[in-house]
Amino acid sequence: MASVIGRFDHPAALIAAAREAHAQGYRGLDAYTPFPLEELTEAIGFHERRIPVIALIAGIVGAGFTFWLQWYSAHLYPFVVGGKPLGSWPAFMLATVAVCILAAVLAAFVAMLAGNRLPQPYHPAFDWPAFDRASSDGFFLLIDDPEIGDARAFLEARAREVQELPP
């Protein structure tokens, strides 16, 4: 899949180009800016990932497994203390809640990394000298599209500079 990247001078120009590109059917859009732009997420068609659902499921599974492991251990090695029943659930809650939180946080972290395609130590855009400005005053729109000619023509009509990136 080929990529084309264009450099814009102002955030408004980038947002307008991203909205128009999304409206014309380009779906492989990515934008690079020196600071967050709230309008940009909807302009490139970003949709929420399923990170909260993954974290919830991992938390429930972690809590359930921890509770079951404690209950099973108490029945496998019965040791009555102070007349308490073997499956006394209040005694199991501390570890259950701790593992629930740990599992949810770890799952959310891994899902975030996978969803953002991180770590990404190299991207072909890094070879373009103008891309160094992405962290200071440059606004970039990347289009991943198999029809490279159309994407290049689209960006050349709107961007200050355009660069075709190797696959």
N, C-alpha and C positions, 0 to 999 in steps of 0.2 A: 504494500500500500504506500503510495507516494504522499508526500506532505508539502504544503506551501505555507510559508509564514510571512505575515505582513506587519510592518511597523507603522504605528499611528502616533501623531503628535499629542493628541488630547484624549482624555478618557471618554468624552462625549462621542468623538468620532469612532472610537473602538466599540462602544456600546451600540451605536447605530449600525455599524458594519456587522457586528455579531447578530443583532436582531434580524437584519436583512438576510444574512447567510443562513440562519436557522429557518427563516420563512421560505427561502428558496430550496430548502431540502437538505442542506449540508448538516450531517449529524456528527461527524468526527471533529467537533470544535473544541478548542482549548484556548484559554487566554492567559497571558502573563502580564502582570501589572506590578508596579512598585508598592502599591497599597491596595487594600481591599475595596472593591466596588460592589455594592449591594445589588445594583441593577444588572450586573454582568451575569450572575448565576442564572437568572431567568432568561436573559438574552441568549445564552448559548444552549439553553434547553437542559440545564442541569436538573436532575431529579434526585430526590432524597434517597440515600442508600438505606439498606435494611439493618443498619447497625443497632438501633434500639431493640429490634426484634431478636437479633442474634444475641445481644447482651442479656435480654430477658430469658431466652431459652437456656443459655449457658448458666445463668444464675439459678434457675429452677433445677436444672440437671445437677449442678454442683451441690446445691442444698439438699436435694433428694438423695443423692449418693452419700453425702456426708451423714445425713440423719440415718439412712439405712445401715451404713457401716457401723455407726455407734450402737444402734439397736441390735444388730447382728452380733457384734462383739460382746455386748452385755448378756445376750442369751447363750452365746457360745462358751463364755467363761463367766458363769454366774457367781457374783460376789455381792451379797446383800450387805448394805451399809445402813445402819440406823433404821432398819425396817422399811426402806424404800423399795418400791417394786422395781423389777429389772428394767423394764422399758419406761423409765421415768423421763418423759419428754422435756421437762424444764431443764434438766441437767444437760441435755443434748443441744440446746438452742445456741449457746455461745459459739461453739465450733461450726454449727450449721450456718449461722448468719455470716460468720467470717469467711467461710469457703464460698458462700453464695456471692458475696461482694467481690471476692478475689476472682472467681470464675467469670463474673459479668465484666469486670474491668479488663481482664486479660483477653476475653473474647472480643470486646469492643475495640481494644487496641489492635489486635491482629486484623479484625475486619476493616478498621480504618486504614491500616497500612495496605492491605490487599485492594481495597476500594480505590485508593489514591495511587495505586501502582508504585508503591514505595518499597524499598529504596530504589531509586532510579539514578545510579551514579553517572549515566551517560545518556544524552539525548542528542540527536543530530543537530538540533537548534543551537547547542552549545558551541558548535564550530563556526557559526556565523558571527563575525566580529561585532555587528550592531546589536546582537542579543545581550551583550554586556550591559546595555542600558536598561534592561528589564528590572534591575534592582535600584535604579536611580530615577530616570525620567522617561523611560520608554514604555509604550503600550503595544503589546503584540497579540495578534490573532493567528492561531495555527489551524489549518484545515487539513485533516487527513481524509483524502478522497481518492478513489481509483481514477476518476476523471480529472486528471491533474490540469489539463488545459482549461477547463471551465473554472476551476478554483483559482488558478493563476490569473485568468482574465478578470474574475470577480475582484480579487484583491488588488490587481494593478489599477483598477478604476477607482479605488477608494483609499489605498494605503500610500504612505510616503515612500517606503521601500518594500520590495518583495523579493523573497529568496525561496528557491525550490530546494528542499532538503532531500538528501539521499535516503533510500529506505533502510 
